[in-house]
Amino acid sequence: HLLITGQHLEAVRLFIRAAESNPKSSKSFYYMGFALSKLGKDYNKSALAALKKAADLAPSSFEVALLFGKIERQDGNYVEAEKHLMRAKKLARVKIPEIHIELAQLYANDLKRYALAADELESYLKASNKKDDIEINKQISKLRKKAKNGN
């Protein structure tokens, strides 16, 4: 409820208490990291520390890897972000649209790897059942042209 209503600081306090009472709960650490990340970039280091603990406790969680990747990308650590997002993609049992969007943005905006960005957007369209989305298909075309032209 606290996360939904935007009471992120109070949520952090609650998840800290939960983690103290059950230090083997990966969910407590995951949601602590999530709530910390919602407080802004100044809290990313703490969010990553909580996610590290969550990842140690639940190494096969694509959710943890996805959030790790999003925060690393926000911090400008693009190589680490890609590593975590690719891990999330590998761990997910089904195609998760959010993973593909994050990778597309990372490739297009940060790493300038336009062909990969287009590939991820196509995967996003398939995963989200939005194959006929005109705007995204236009973006894919633009990315393919950029990749072909080398800029």
BABALO-287753 format. One line per 4 residues: number of its first residue (from 0); their letters; for each residue x, y, z of C-alpha. Coordinates in nm, 3 decimals. Example, Ala and Ser with C-alpha at 12.3 -4.5 7.8 and 13.67 -1.06 7.14 Angstrom:
REM BABALO-287753
0) AS) 1.230:-0.450:0.780 | 1.367:-0.106:0.714
***
This chain:
REM BABALO-287753
0) HLLI) 0.000:0.000:0.000 | 0.280:0.243:0.086 | 0.451:0.188:-0.250 | 0.127:0.235:-0.442
4) TGQH) 0.045:0.560:-0.261 | 0.396:0.698:-0.312 | 0.499:0.685:0.055 | 0.840:0.554:-0.038
8) LEAV) 1.036:0.667:0.268 | 0.784:0.501:0.498 | 0.800:0.190:0.278 | 1.180:0.184:0.311
12) RLFI) 1.147:0.192:0.689 | 0.896:-0.095:0.677 | 1.117:-0.309:0.451 | 1.422:-0.243:0.670
16) RAAE) 1.225:-0.376:0.969 | 1.109:-0.674:0.760 | 1.467:-0.750:0.655 | 1.587:-0.724:1.014
20) SNPK) 1.323:-0.970:1.132 | 1.379:-1.206:0.836 | 1.726:-1.150:0.688 | 1.673:-1.436:0.440
24) SSKS) 1.378:-1.267:0.269 | 1.486:-1.162:-0.079 | 1.153:-0.982:-0.125 | 1.222:-0.751:0.170
28) FYYM) 1.553:-0.649:0.018 | 1.407:-0.621:-0.334 | 1.123:-0.394:-0.223 | 1.361:-0.195:-0.003
32) GFAL) 1.574:-0.135:-0.314 | 1.266:-0.051:-0.518 | 1.140:0.200:-0.261 | 1.487:0.355:-0.226
36) SKLG) 1.512:0.394:-0.604 | 1.182:0.581:-0.603 | 1.328:0.838:-0.362 | 1.563:0.968:-0.632
40) KDYN) 1.915:0.929:-0.762 | 2.069:1.022:-0.427 | 1.940:0.690:-0.292 | 2.063:0.472:-0.579
44) KSAL) 2.375:0.355:-0.395 | 2.161:0.230:-0.106 | 1.911:0.079:-0.350 | 2.191:-0.112:-0.523
48) AALK) 2.318:-0.241:-0.187 | 1.970:-0.372:-0.103 | 1.940:-0.527:-0.449 | 2.281:-0.693:-0.411
52) KAAD) 2.151:-0.866:-0.099 | 1.827:-0.959:-0.282 | 2.031:-1.101:-0.571 | 2.245:-1.306:-0.330
56) LAPS) 1.928:-1.449:-0.174 | 1.738:-1.499:-0.502 | 1.993:-1.533:-0.784 | 1.729:-1.648:-1.035
60) SFEV) 1.500:-1.346:-0.993 | 1.460:-1.155:-1.317 | 1.285:-0.876:-1.124 | 1.598:-0.811:-0.918
64) ALLF) 1.820:-0.813:-1.229 | 1.579:-0.579:-1.411 | 1.573:-0.322:-1.130 | 1.952:-0.352:-1.095
68) GKIE) 1.985:-0.272:-1.466 | 1.747:0.023:-1.451 | 1.933:0.182:-1.160 | 2.276:0.120:-1.312
72) RQDG) 2.155:0.282:-1.634 | 2.021:0.581:-1.443 | 2.364:0.616:-1.279 | 2.537:0.606:-1.619
76) NYVE) 2.695:0.264:-1.563 | 2.591:0.137:-1.904 | 2.806:-0.175:-1.921 | 2.675:-0.291:-1.584
80) AEKH) 2.321:-0.196:-1.684 | 2.346:-0.407:-1.999 | 2.486:-0.700:-1.801 | 2.195:-0.692:-1.554
84) LMRA) 1.929:-0.636:-1.820 | 2.061:-0.924:-2.029 | 2.058:-1.139:-1.717 | 1.696:-1.037:-1.652
88) KKLA) 1.610:-1.129:-2.010 | 1.776:-1.469:-1.967 | 1.611:-1.540:-1.632 | 1.257:-1.443:-1.736
92) RVKI) 1.057:-1.750:-1.834 | 0.847:-1.544:-2.074 | 0.921:-1.230:-2.271 | 0.879:-0.932:-2.039
96) PEIH) 0.801:-0.610:-2.233 | 0.969:-0.386:-1.973 | 1.304:-0.565:-2.014 | 1.297:-0.509:-2.391
100) IELA) 1.207:-0.140:-2.353 | 1.490:-0.087:-2.105 | 1.738:-0.257:-2.336 | 1.609:-0.062:-2.638
104) QLYA) 1.655:0.267:-2.453 | 1.999:0.165:-2.330 | 2.110:0.068:-2.681 | 1.953:0.364:-2.861
108) NDLK) 2.015:0.649:-2.617 | 2.324:0.548:-2.424 | 2.532:0.298:-2.619 | 2.437:0.413:-2.973
112) RYAL) 2.394:0.051:-3.083 | 2.097:0.118:-3.307 | 2.052:-0.226:-3.463 | 2.028:-0.385:-3.119
116) AADE) 1.786:-0.112:-3.010 | 1.564:-0.192:-3.309 | 1.583:-0.565:-3.229 | 1.476:-0.500:-2.871
120) LESY) 1.188:-0.278:-2.982 | 1.070:-0.556:-3.212 | 1.087:-0.798:-2.918 | 0.893:-0.545:-2.712
124) LKAS) 0.619:-0.531:-2.976 | 0.591:-0.911:-2.977 | 0.597:-0.940:-2.598 | 0.334:-0.670:-2.548
128) NKKD) 0.107:-0.774:-2.837 | 0.138:-0.427:-2.991 | 0.271:-0.536:-3.332 | 0.062:-0.271:-3.506
132) DIEI) 0.186:0.023:-3.295 | 0.261:0.279:-3.565 | 0.487:0.501:-3.352 | 0.709:0.218:-3.235
136) NKQI) 0.732:0.076:-3.586 | 0.844:0.423:-3.703 | 1.110:0.425:-3.431 | 1.230:0.084:-3.543
140) SKLR) 1.263:0.210:-3.901 | 1.458:0.516:-3.786 | 1.689:0.299:-3.575 | 1.751:0.061:-3.867
144) KKAK) 1.841:0.360:-4.090 | 2.080:0.494:-3.824 | 2.242:0.153:-3.793 | 2.279:0.124:-4.169
148) NGN) 2.424:0.475:-4.201 | 2.654:0.423:-3.905 | 2.533:0.721:-3.701
***
